[in-house]
Amino acid sequence: MRIGELAEATGVSSRSLRYYEEHGLIRSERTSGGWRDFDPSMVDRVVMIQHLFAAGLGSSTIDQVLPCLDATPEERNGEMERLFAEQAERLAAKQRDIERERETLQALRRETALPRVTP
């Protein structure tokens, strides 16, 4: 499967697929003409990578998660759960930061909405 076919099958741009390959998230063979040739199983892998990015995981974390997905449940050894728990905590921390920023902004809006008294 050529890169354009994989892009069409997954809805992911060829540029993104090249990025995934550069970072070791997907693999291809090269034809004698130098074209990338992807195994059809890469369709499911690319879809999973998209889900992982949508969950806020970075490519380095995704690189750690993918072997867990390929492993048997016994081999996973809780690694994937640990990575997901770490991401959930990062998201919770971001959410707390956003809430503090929102509260600060609301306080500023209230303060600036007060009529000014001139002596």
Secondary structure as GFF3:
##gff-version 3
##sequence-region A 1 119
A	DSSP	alpha_helix	3	10	.	.	.	ID=ss1
A	DSSP	alpha_helix	14	22	.	.	.	ID=ss2
A	DSSP	beta_strand	29	30	.	.	.	ID=ss3
A	DSSP	beta_strand	36	37	.	.	.	ID=ss4
A	DSSP	alpha_helix	42	54	.	.	.	ID=ss5
A	DSSP	alpha_helix	59	70	.	.	.	ID=ss6
A	DSSP	alpha_helix	73	76	.	.	.	ID=ss7
A	DSSP	alpha_helix	79	113	.	.	.	ID=ss8
###
